[in-house]
Every structure is written in structure tokens, then in C-alpha cells.
């Protein structure tokens, strides 16, 4: 009897990655996005998400059972300097369970999708102050190619 419950427990805690498709998936993502964007309201999230989805935004989620514990968005596009590319956006793993390889699995999933889409490059932006994220992306094989300049309009 103890063996059966151990097996059940192990199955429920295993990690499953899948693309977000359902409205409930997108709503579950808000809790994680809010961890990176503390001042974001639900109304702002819903408005931006609708606009992003209309522009081709996609996301992959990491689930433990029915709980979304990690997420990363992405777009596929083309630019003159790098040709077709996949752009990774907001890799977020729940603060309570970071450093367990979930972020690396999300990146690997997106890179595989990029290869499937015949992308020549994977890229992402990261705030200059997020030093732990820099180390994480370096471990995933990413390098700093240049600066990302911004200007408020």
C-alpha cells in the first residue's frame, strides 16, 4: 500500500511542459508574471495579453499536476540582421521553487520550437540589474551581443 501512494505522489509532482492554449492557462499565468512585474494589475495584464496574442505571442508552461509553476512567452519573427528568430520573453519560475531546472527546461522547449520553425537564432532581453538571470542565461549558452536602447515616448 505504501508503494502505491509513493508512486501516486511521484506522478503528481512530475513536471509537464505544454504550450498555453486555453483561457484558464492564460489566466493562471498572471500569478507568475506578477512576480516579475509587482505593480501590474489584473486589468493591465488582461489588456496587454489580448494585444500580445493578437500579435502572435505564444507561451509554454511548466505544470506540476494542475498547477502552473513556470512560464515563458515567445514570438517568432524576422529582422534583417539576424533573419528568422525566436524571441524569448519573461522566463518566470515560481519564487518558491526556483533553482530546480525548470527555467532550463522552458528554454530548451522554446529552442526546440525555434528549430522546428526554422529560426536561425534565439534571443531575449534581460534587465541589467537582474544578475541572477544573467548567470542563468550564460549557463544556457546565451551571450551578450549588444545593448538594448529604450526611450519613453
LUMPARO-679032 format. One record per residue: residue number from 1; residue in one letter; chain; z, y, x of N, C-alpha, C in turn. Coordinates in steps of 0.001 Angstrom, whole numbers. Layout:
<nodes>
NODE, k, r, c, n_up, n_north, n_east, ca_up, ca_north, ca_east, c_up, c_north, c_east
NODE, NUM, A, A, Z, Y, X, Z, Y, X, Z, Y, X
...
</nodes>
This chain:
<nodes>
NODE, k, r, c, n_up, n_north, n_east, ca_up, ca_north, ca_east, c_up, c_north, c_east
NODE, 1, X, A, 0, -1197, 823, 0, 0, 0, 0, 1257, 864
NODE, 2, X, A, 760, 1266, 1959, 810, 2431, 2848, -539, 2689, 3493
NODE, 3, X, A, -1268, 1623, 3816, -2583, 1774, 4437, -3556, 2484, 3494
NODE, 4, X, A, -3514, 2122, 2207, -4414, 2743, 1240, -4139, 4241, 1117
NODE, 5, X, A, -2872, 4633, 1109, -2573, 6058, 972, -2946, 6825, 2235
NODE, 6, X, A, -2824, 6193, 3409, -3252, 6851, 4650, -4756, 7088, 4619
NODE, 7, X, A, -5496, 6090, 4144, -6947, 6214, 4065, -7329, 7332, 3100
NODE, 8, X, A, -6675, 7373, 1943, -6955, 8413, 967, -6656, 9788, 1544
NODE, 9, X, A, -5520, 9913, 2228, -5151, 11188, 2818, -6177, 11614, 3868
NODE, 10, X, A, -6618, 10667, 4698, -7595, 10988, 5736, -8908, 11462, 5117
NODE, 11, X, A, -9361, 10801, 4048, -10606, 11191, 3396, -10506, 12599, 2814
NODE, 12, X, A, -9383, 12932, 2192, -9260, 14234, 1549, -9184, 15371, 2568
NODE, 13, X, A, -8769, 15086, 3800, -8667, 16145, 4797, -9899, 16226, 5698
NODE, 14, X, A, -10875, 15324, 5501, -12065, 15376, 6345, -12895, 16610, 5999
NODE, 15, X, A, -13594, 17093, 6988, -14377, 18318, 6860, -15800, 17993, 6433
NODE, 16, X, A, -16291, 18714, 5425, -17663, 18565, 4953, -18323, 19937, 5010
NODE, 17, X, A, -19502, 20003, 5620, -20264, 21252, 5666, -21412, 21160, 4681
NODE, 18, X, A, -21586, 22228, 3913, -22716, 22284, 2986, -23053, 23728, 2689
NODE, 19, X, A, -24307, 23956, 2331, -24746, 25297, 2003, -24151, 25725, 663
NODE, 20, X, A, -23736, 26969, 589, -23207, 27515, -658, -24371, 27769, -1607
NODE, 21, X, A, -24252, 27289, -2823, -25327, 27441, -3810, -24797, 27896, -5165
NODE, 22, X, A, -23598, 27455, -5528, -23053, 27709, -6869, -22260, 29011, -6905
NODE, 23, X, A, -22227, 29650, -8059, -21409, 30865, -8199, -19949, 30658, -7782
NODE, 24, X, A, -19384, 29503, -8076, -17984, 29231, -7695, -17825, 29215, -6179
NODE, 25, X, A, -18836, 28723, -5453, -18794, 28717, -3984, -18751, 30143, -3455
NODE, 26, X, A, -19619, 30997, -4017, -19692, 32384, -3561, -18393, 33127, -3867
NODE, 27, X, A, -17763, 32803, -4985, -16500, 33456, -5324, -15370, 32977, -4413
NODE, 28, X, A, -15383, 31707, -4044, -14370, 31169, -3129, -14480, 31813, -1746
NODE, 29, X, A, -15671, 32239, -1382, -15899, 32839, -68, -15161, 34168, 97
NODE, 30, X, A, -14895, 34878, -993, -14247, 36188, -907, -12917, 36111, -149
NODE, 31, X, A, -12124, 35104, -399, -10817, 34955, 263, -10966, 34948, 1779
NODE, 32, X, A, -11993, 34308, 2296, -12209, 34248, 3741, -12809, 35554, 4276
NODE, 33, X, A, -13795, 36090, 3580, -14406, 37353, 4014, -13352, 38451, 4054
NODE, 34, X, A, -12419, 38418, 3134, -11344, 39411, 3075, -10454, 39337, 4324
NODE, 35, X, A, -10358, 38179, 4954, -9549, 38060, 6170, -10133, 38890, 7310
NODE, 36, X, A, -11441, 39100, 7320, -12078, 39944, 8334, -12243, 41384, 7880
NODE, 37, X, A, -12297, 41584, 6597, -12548, 42902, 6009, -11390, 43228, 5067
NODE, 38, X, A, -10261, 43561, 5646, -8996, 43696, 4912, -9064, 44679, 3748
NODE, 39, X, A, -9819, 45760, 3864, -9826, 46781, 2813, -10868, 46516, 1722
NODE, 40, X, A, -11647, 45457, 1850, -12696, 45177, 871, -12094, 44762, -472
NODE, 41, X, A, -12590, 45366, -1543, -12159, 44975, -2881, -13089, 43890, -3419
NODE, 42, X, A, -12649, 43220, -4456, -13467, 42191, -5092, -14726, 42815, -5682
NODE, 43, X, A, -14596, 44000, -6244, -15752, 44693, -6821, -16785, 45012, -5737
NODE, 44, X, A, -16330, 45491, -4583, -17249, 45772, -3471, -17929, 44483, -3007
NODE, 45, X, A, -17146, 43423, -2856, -17685, 42131, -2432, -18781, 41667, -3386
NODE, 46, X, A, -18489, 41680, -4679, -19471, 41210, -5668, -20759, 42031, -5612
NODE, 47, X, A, -20634, 43346, -5472, -21818, 44206, -5406, -22647, 43959, -4155
NODE, 48, X, A, -21965, 43887, -3012, -22693, 43643, -1756, -23306, 42254, -1741
NODE, 49, X, A, -22568, 41260, -2230, -23087, 39893, -2238, -24358, 39807, -3075
NODE, 50, X, A, -24374, 40418, -4240, -25583, 40392, -5086, -26771, 40997, -4346
NODE, 51, X, A, -26551, 42109, -3671, -27622, 42763, -2910, -28064, 41884, -1738
NODE, 52, X, A, -27111, 41287, -1047, -27435, 40429, 102, -28218, 39199, -340
NODE, 53, X, A, -27796, 38550, -1428, -28502, 37365, -1920, -29934, 37708, -2302
NODE, 54, X, A, -30136, 38877, -2877, -31487, 39315, -3244, -32357, 39526, -2012
NODE, 55, X, A, -31727, 39732, -848, -32461, 39969, 398, -32526, 38717, 1289
NODE, 56, X, A, -32207, 37563, 729, -32367, 36314, 1465, -31129, 35790, 2168
NODE, 57, X, A, -29972, 36368, 1898, -28728, 35913, 2516, -28406, 34496, 2063
NODE, 58, X, A, -27952, 33694, 3015, -27509, 32327, 2737, -26192, 32121, 3472
NODE, 59, X, A, -25482, 31052, 3135, -24221, 30777, 3821, -23949, 29284, 3821
NODE, 60, X, A, -23237, 28856, 4848, -22769, 27482, 4947, -21246, 27515, 4888
NODE, 61, X, A, -20676, 26546, 4182, -19231, 26478, 4052, -18689, 25186, 4626
NODE, 62, X, A, -17470, 25272, 5152, -16740, 24096, 5624, -15649, 23821, 4596
NODE, 63, X, A, -15662, 22640, 4030, -14727, 22273, 2970, -13807, 21154, 3431
NODE, 64, X, A, -12526, 21318, 3123, -11569, 20225, 3217, -11213, 19894, 1780
NODE, 65, X, A, -11707, 18761, 1313, -11595, 18455, -107, -12398, 19485, -876
NODE, 66, X, A, -11766, 20124, -1855, -12444, 21161, -2649, -12185, 22559, -2116
NODE, 67, X, A, -11451, 22675, -1015, -11063, 23985, -501, -12015, 24459, 583
NODE, 68, X, A, -12543, 25669, 392, -13399, 26302, 1393, -12490, 26848, 2499
NODE, 69, X, A, -12617, 26290, 3709, -11731, 26681, 4820, -12473, 27444, 5913
NODE, 70, X, A, -13796, 27464, 5840, -14598, 28192, 6819, -15950, 28515, 6217
NODE, 71, X, A, -16533, 29621, 6682, -17823, 30025, 6137, -18562, 30867, 7163
NODE, 72, X, A, -19865, 30819, 7103, -20687, 31732, 7882, -21977, 31983, 7126
NODE, 73, X, A, -22326, 33253, 7049, -23583, 33621, 6431, -24682, 33687, 7472
NODE, 74, X, A, -25924, 33772, 6987, -27061, 33891, 7900, -28298, 34325, 7148
NODE, 75, X, A, -29226, 34884, 7900, -30544, 35273, 7414, -31578, 34730, 8394
NODE, 76, X, A, -32770, 34479, 7911, -33907, 34168, 8777, -34880, 35330, 8633
NODE, 77, X, A, -35340, 35852, 9762, -36256, 36984, 9733, -37134, 36984, 10976
NODE, 78, X, A, -37893, 38057, 11151, -38817, 38192, 12277, -38702, 39609, 12830
NODE, 79, X, A, -38731, 39730, 14143, -38785, 41024, 14838, -39805, 40902, 15970
NODE, 80, X, A, -40402, 42019, 16337, -41396, 41978, 17413, -40825, 41416, 18700
NODE, 81, X, A, -39639, 41830, 19093, -39116, 41476, 20413, -38661, 40032, 20535
NODE, 82, X, A, -38285, 39392, 19410, -37756, 38019, 19533, -38457, 37018, 18633
NODE, 83, X, A, -39436, 37461, 17881, -40187, 36599, 16967, -39280, 36134, 15823
NODE, 84, X, A, -39461, 34926, 15330, -38658, 34425, 14221, -37269, 34068, 14744
NODE, 85, X, A, -36244, 34483, 14007, -34869, 34248, 14461, -33957, 33965, 13277
NODE, 86, X, A, -32812, 33398, 13578, -31749, 33219, 12597, -30595, 34113, 13033
NODE, 87, X, A, -30121, 34912, 12105, -29082, 35906, 12367, -27781, 35437, 11714
NODE, 88, X, A, -26800, 35119, 12534, -25505, 34620, 12060, -24624, 35802, 11684
NODE, 89, X, A, -23955, 35700, 10541, -23149, 36801, 10032, -21765, 36312, 9603
NODE, 90, X, A, -20722, 36938, 10133, -19348, 36672, 9702, -18953, 35198, 9741
NODE, 91, X, A, -18746, 34668, 10924, -18171, 33327, 11057, -16672, 33487, 10824
NODE, 92, X, A, -16182, 32909, 9734, -14772, 33060, 9379, -14163, 31685, 9104
NODE, 93, X, A, -13067, 31413, 9794, -12276, 30214, 9529, -10909, 30699, 9077
NODE, 94, X, A, -10363, 30061, 8060, -9064, 30450, 7528, -8064, 30627, 8667
NODE, 95, X, A, -7356, 31739, 8640, -6405, 32091, 9706, -5394, 30977, 9977
NODE, 96, X, A, -5055, 30197, 8961, -4028, 29160, 9099, -4506, 27929, 9871
NODE, 97, X, A, -5823, 27766, 10002, -6312, 26531, 10636, -7380, 26789, 11699
NODE, 98, X, A, -7312, 27911, 12363, -8284, 28211, 13423, -8026, 27346, 14651
NODE, 99, X, A, -9003, 27329, 15553, -8943, 26587, 16824, -8910, 25079, 16615
NODE, 100, X, A, -9622, 24618, 15589, -9731, 23182, 15328, -11192, 22715, 15352
NODE, 101, X, A, -12095, 23563, 15861, -13500, 23182, 15985, -14354, 23481, 14767
NODE, 102, X, A, -13775, 24087, 13736, -14531, 24361, 12508, -15606, 25417, 12750
NODE, 103, X, A, -15272, 26480, 13481, -16257, 27515, 13790, -17439, 26953, 14556
NODE, 104, X, A, -17173, 26094, 15519, -18247, 25474, 16307, -19151, 24623, 15420
NODE, 105, X, A, -18570, 23944, 14444, -19378, 23131, 13524, -20247, 24010, 12631
NODE, 106, X, A, -19712, 25145, 12201, -20516, 26077, 11403, -21700, 26601, 12211
NODE, 107, X, A, -21442, 27000, 13461, -22513, 27493, 14342, -23567, 26405, 14548
NODE, 108, X, A, -23136, 25181, 14822, -24072, 24073, 15050, -24944, 23842, 13811
NODE, 109, X, A, -24355, 23930, 12634, -25108, 23744, 11386, -26191, 24818, 11263
NODE, 110, X, A, -25808, 26067, 11530, -26769, 27175, 11417, -27868, 27049, 12469
NODE, 111, X, A, -27513, 26681, 13689, -28528, 26499, 14731, -29503, 25387, 14355
NODE, 112, X, A, -29007, 24317, 13764, -29887, 23228, 13312, -30834, 23743, 12227
NODE, 113, X, A, -30300, 24562, 11310, -31151, 25144, 10270, -32186, 26075, 10896
NODE, 114, X, A, -31793, 26829, 11912, -32735, 27697, 12614, -33875, 26900, 13243
NODE, 115, X, A, -33543, 25784, 13875, -34596, 24927, 14453, -35498, 24369, 13351
NODE, 116, X, A, -34890, 23957, 12230, -35676, 23440, 11106, -36637, 24500, 10576
NODE, 117, X, A, -36198, 25759, 10585, -37021, 26877, 10112, -38000, 27376, 11190
NODE, 118, X, A, -37992, 26713, 12358, -38874, 27063, 13485, -38539, 28432, 14088
NODE, 119, X, A, -37250, 28767, 14086, -36794, 30008, 14721, -36814, 29834, 16235
NODE, 120, X, A, -37075, 30916, 16941, -37084, 30887, 18398, -35751, 31321, 18986
NODE, 121, X, A, -34898, 31951, 18159, -33645, 32479, 18683, -32592, 32497, 17582
NODE, 122, X, A, -31349, 32340, 18008, -30201, 32567, 17141, -29475, 33779, 17695
NODE, 123, X, A, -29054, 34695, 16816, -28368, 35892, 17295, -27251, 36265, 16337
NODE, 124, X, A, -26352, 37136, 16820, -25253, 37613, 15997, -24702, 38891, 16584
NODE, 125, X, A, -23975, 39625, 15768, -23255, 40814, 16210, -21770, 40476, 16198
NODE, 126, X, A, -21029, 41096, 17103, -19589, 40891, 17180, -18953, 42204, 17619
NODE, 127, X, A, -17897, 42603, 16943, -17222, 43845, 17311, -16738, 43783, 18755
NODE, 128, X, A, -16829, 44908, 19442, -16416, 44962, 20848, -14931, 44686, 21020
NODE, 129, X, A, -14142, 44892, 19996, -12692, 44701, 20078, -12239, 43279, 19755
NODE, 130, X, A, -13144, 42413, 19338, -12777, 41039, 18960, -12909, 40097, 20169
NODE, 131, X, A, -11992, 40215, 21095, -12070, 39475, 22356, -12013, 37957, 22178
NODE, 132, X, A, -11220, 37487, 21237, -11169, 36034, 20985, -12520, 35539, 20484
NODE, 133, X, A, -13177, 36347, 19667, -14504, 35968, 19175, -15511, 35929, 20312
NODE, 134, X, A, -15411, 36878, 21245, -16321, 36874, 22402, -16202, 35551, 23137
NODE, 135, X, A, -14973, 35147, 23425, -14764, 33881, 24145, -15340, 32708, 23362
NODE, 136, X, A, -15135, 32719, 22049, -15668, 31657, 21202, -17196, 31593, 21310
NODE, 137, X, A, -17875, 32739, 21183, -19336, 32737, 21235, -19860, 32373, 22620
NODE, 138, X, A, -19174, 32792, 23671, -19566, 32365, 25024, -19495, 30841, 25131
NODE, 139, X, A, -18439, 30237, 24584, -18297, 28770, 24619, -19421, 28087, 23848
NODE, 140, X, A, -19975, 28766, 22838, -21068, 28195, 22057, -22422, 28393, 22735
NODE, 141, X, A, -22433, 29073, 23895, -23671, 29252, 24646, -24364, 30590, 24421
NODE, 142, X, A, -23718, 31503, 23723, -24309, 32817, 23473, -24027, 33750, 24652
NODE, 143, X, A, -24929, 34702, 24857, -24747, 35692, 25920, -24976, 37084, 25338
NODE, 144, X, A, -24458, 38064, 26024, -24651, 39445, 25605, -25958, 39944, 26197
NODE, 145, X, A, -26895, 40308, 25339, -28212, 40750, 25780, -28299, 42270, 25848
NODE, 146, X, A, -27569, 42949, 24990, -27675, 44406, 24954, -26575, 44993, 24100
NODE, 147, X, A, -26776, 46208, 23674, -25835, 46905, 22813, -26408, 47025, 21416
NODE, 148, X, A, -25550, 47064, 20439, -25951, 47298, 19051, -25455, 48695, 18706
NODE, 149, X, A, -26365, 49636, 18584, -26000, 51026, 18309, -25977, 51264, 16798
NODE, 150, X, A, -25044, 52093, 16359, -24972, 52451, 14940, -24776, 53953, 14796
NODE, 151, X, A, -25127, 54455, 13616, -24900, 55854, 13294, -24713, 55944, 11785
NODE, 152, X, A, -23622, 56558, 11381, -23379, 56753, 9953, -24397, 57723, 9387
NODE, 153, X, A, -24902, 57430, 8209, -25868, 58309, 7525, -25265, 58906, 6276
</nodes>
